Amino acid sequence: MVKQPLCAHPNCGRQFVEDLIHGHPYKCDFLLRMRLKVFFDLCEIIEKTYKIRSSQNLSVKESGAIFLYICGHNASQRSIMRMFGHSQETICRKIYEVLNVMELMAIDTFKPDPTNITQVHPKLQSDK
């Protein structure tokens, strides 16, 4: 008996992303909790600004979809492994790669204005 690897279909993830792009208009909203244009914009930002690269077997869009699907559905790495057709090690690596980028993006996006840091908010000043 020939044993197949658990992730025997490496094109599943590529097909998942293609189906998001060309499938029902609300499929991306439902599966990734994000509109398709916003998903494309996010993938472009993480690729161009934060230097996540596509590999021969896994695109930036697929990495983003893996991360967003896990966050949006509280899915396990094992279920994602079967769904996207990649090893658990690859899934884990991509989750943390995108998570690190999201952290950097949050730091860059939500920088407070330095003048506001030194001032106490008026509501707090008036609160006894």
N, C-alpha and C positions, 0 to 999 in steps of 0.2 A: 504494500500500500504506500503510495507516494503522499507525503505530507505537504500540504500547502501552507504558506505563511498565513497568519491571521489577517494580514492586510494584503490580500491577494489581488485587489483591483486598484492599482495606483492611479487610474484615470477617474475614479469616483469623485475626487475633489475638484478636478478640472471640469467634470460634467456638472457638478453641483453649482459651481460659479457660472458656467454657461447658462444653466437653467435659471439662475437668478437674473441674469442679464436679459435673456431672450424669452423668459417665461411670463407668467401672469404679472401684470404691472405692480401688484401689491405683495408679490412673493418675498421680495427683499424686506419690505416692512414687517411681514409676518415672521420670517425666519431669522433675520439679523436685527430686527427692531430699529431699522434705519431705512430711510428712503434711498433708492438706488443712486441718485445723483450725489447724495451726502456720502454714501459708501465709496463711490468713485473718487470724490474729493479727498476723503480720508486716506484712501490707498495712495493717491498721488502725493499727499503731504508726507506720509510715512516713508514713501520711496525717495522723494526728492530732498526733503528737509532732514529726515532722520536716517537716511541711507540704508533702509532695509531693501535687500535685493531679491529678485526672483532667482530661483535656481532652475536647473534642468527639469526637476520633478515637482517644484512647488512655486507657484506665482505669489506675488505680493497680495493680490486679491484673495487668493486661497488662504494665505496666512491670516489676513484680516477677517475673512469669513469664519475661520476656525475660532479665532479669539472672540468674535462677536457672538457666534452661536453658543459657545460655552457660557459667556456672560449672560446672554439673553434667555437661556433655557436651563441653566444650572446643569448642563450635561457633563457626563463623566468623560475622562480622557479615553477610556476604552470604547465608549459608544462613538466618540468622534473618530477614533482610529478606524473603526469599521465603516463609518459614514464617508470619510474622506479617503480611505485606502492608503494610509501611511502608518508607519510604525508608531508605537506609543512614545518612543524616544523622540521621534521627529515632531509629533504633536506637542509634547511637553516643551521641547526647545522653541518651537514657533509661538506657543502661548506666552512663554516668558520673554521672548524677543519682542513681541508686539506689546506686552504689558509694560516692559521697560520704556518703550517708545511712548506709550500713553502717559506714563509718569513724567517723562521729559516734556511732552507736549503740554501737560497740565501746568508744569512749572513755567514754561514759556508763555502760556496763554493767560494764566491768572496771576501774573506779577502785580502786586499792589503798587499804587502810585507812591513813591517815596515821601512825598509831602503829607500824604494821608496817614502814614505810619506814625509820625511824630505828634499828630493831633488826636485829641480825644474827641470822639463823636459827641455832638451837642446833646443827644439824648442821654448818653451816659453821664455827661457833666451835670445835667439837671436832675439826675436821679439821686435821691438822698439815701 
